[in-house]
Amino acid sequence: MYYFSRAVNSVHSEDIKRLMRQSSGPDLISFAGGMPNNDLFPIQQIDEIYAGLTESVKKSCFQYGPTSGHPALLSSVRQRLLKKGLPDTGNRLLITTGSLQAISIITQEFINEGDVVLTENPCFVGALSVFETYGAEVHGIPIDENGIQIEKLERKIATLDKKPKFLYLTPNFHNPAGITYSLERRKKLLEYLDGKDIIVLEDDAYSDLYFNPEHESMVRPLKAYVGYDVDIIYTGSFSKILGPGFRLGFMYASPEISEKAETVKQALDACTSNFMQILASEFSNEHYLDPYLAYLRNEYRERKSMLQHALNKYMPETVQWTEPLGGFYFWLRFPKGFSSTELFERARVRGVVFVTGRTFDPHNERDNCLRLAFSNMPRKHIEPGIRILSEEIRDLL
Ligand SMILES: Cc1ncc(COP(=O)(O)O)c(C=O)c1O
C-alpha cells in the first residue's frame, strides 16, 4: 500500500496514457498523434551541424549550462520573437525543457491547491493534466470558430468567488479545435481584459506552421498588441518545427515572473539540455530554420488538403468542422448525443484511431466531437482512414 500524493490523480494524465497505449501499433491508421512526421525531420542537417562544431563547443554540449538557457539560443529565439512583434523591453526569456515545462513552471509559480485556472473548452490536454496535477480548479470557457466566447468568459468570472490565477489560451492553430482567433476577437478580448488584473498564459506552439503566407499576419500574438494593461506570459516550442525529441521550449514574461520561474526550474532540472540547445541554435543561426519551415508548411498544407478532400467526400452533412489555416488538426463536431468514445471503440476494431472529444474537455464530459491529426501519418492512409471512419459514423448517427 502506497500513500501517493494527490498529484497523481489527474484524470487527463490517465487519459493521455491510455490514448498513447491504444493509438500506436504498426497496423493502425492513426489520426491520434499530435506530433510531426518522422520522415520530415532534418536528420542530415543536424548531422552536418554536429560534425562542424569545434571540439570545445562539442565539449560544452555535454556540460550543464545556465538555468535561463544557452546564450546563443536565447539570442536567436529573442530575434524570432521580435520579428513576431513581441516587445523587446520589459520581459525576460527563459529556455525550458519543452513548452509543457514552461506551463508546468508557471503553474507551480502561481497555483496553490484549489486556485482557479480558466481555460478554453476544448483545451490542450497536456496543459489540463498539468493544472490538475497541481490541484487547480479548472473552468473551461467555450470557444467558437473565432476564439474564446467573451460573454461566456465574462459570465464565468462574475460567478466565481475567487479571482482566477490565470487564463490559458492558444490563439493560433488551436490544439485540438484547429481554429485561429480572428483579429477582431483578439482585440475584443484584450479590451475586455484591460486592467482586470488577470494574467494570460498565451501558448503559441504552432504559429510558424501557417499554410499560406497570407495568413502570417493573422497569427500576431496577443502579447504583441500594445496599449492594453494585460500581463501576458508567452510560451513557444521547438517541438512542432524541429522535433519534440529536442524537448525545447521557452517562456517570455515580466522580469518578476521570469525570476521566480528560474527558481522553480532550478529545482526541476537545473537547466535544459545544452546539447539540444546548441544544435537548435546552430540550426537557426546557420539559416537552416527558415527554409526548413517553408518545406514543412508545404508538406502540412498538402496533408491538410488531402484530409479536407476526404472529409468533404465521405462525411455526412451533419458533421461539421472549421478548415484550419495552419497547425496539425481538424476538429469534427457532431449532433448532440453523439459519443466519440463509442465511435472510437468501433473504429479501433477496424484499425482506425483518433482522439475522443471528452479528452479535451476540462470537465471530461463533452464527447460529441473528436480530433483528427494529419501531421504524423503516411499520406496514403488519409483517404482509407476517413472512409472507414465515415462508415462507422453513418452507422452511429
Ligand atoms: C498547444 C500545445 N502547447 C504545448 C505543447 C507541448 O509542446 P512541447 O513538446 O514543447 O512540450 C503542445 C504539444 O502537443 C501543444 O499542442
The ligand as a Gaussian input file, in Angstrom:
#p B3LYP/6-31G(d) Opt

LIG

0 1
 C       -0.897000      23.702000     -27.661000
 C        0.334000      22.976000     -27.232000
 N        1.131000      23.522000     -26.323000
 C        2.241000      22.922000     -25.877000
 C        2.587000      21.675000     -26.360000
 C        3.786000      20.996000     -25.749000
 O        4.867000      21.076000     -26.516000
 P        6.336000      20.716000     -26.002000
 O        6.715000      19.489000     -26.755000
 O        7.133000      21.921000     -26.350000
 O        6.309000      20.479000     -24.524000
 C        1.806000      21.051000     -27.324000
 C        2.148000      19.705000     -27.801000
 O        1.356000      18.982000     -28.330000
 C        0.643000      21.724000     -27.769000
 O       -0.171000      21.168000     -28.674000

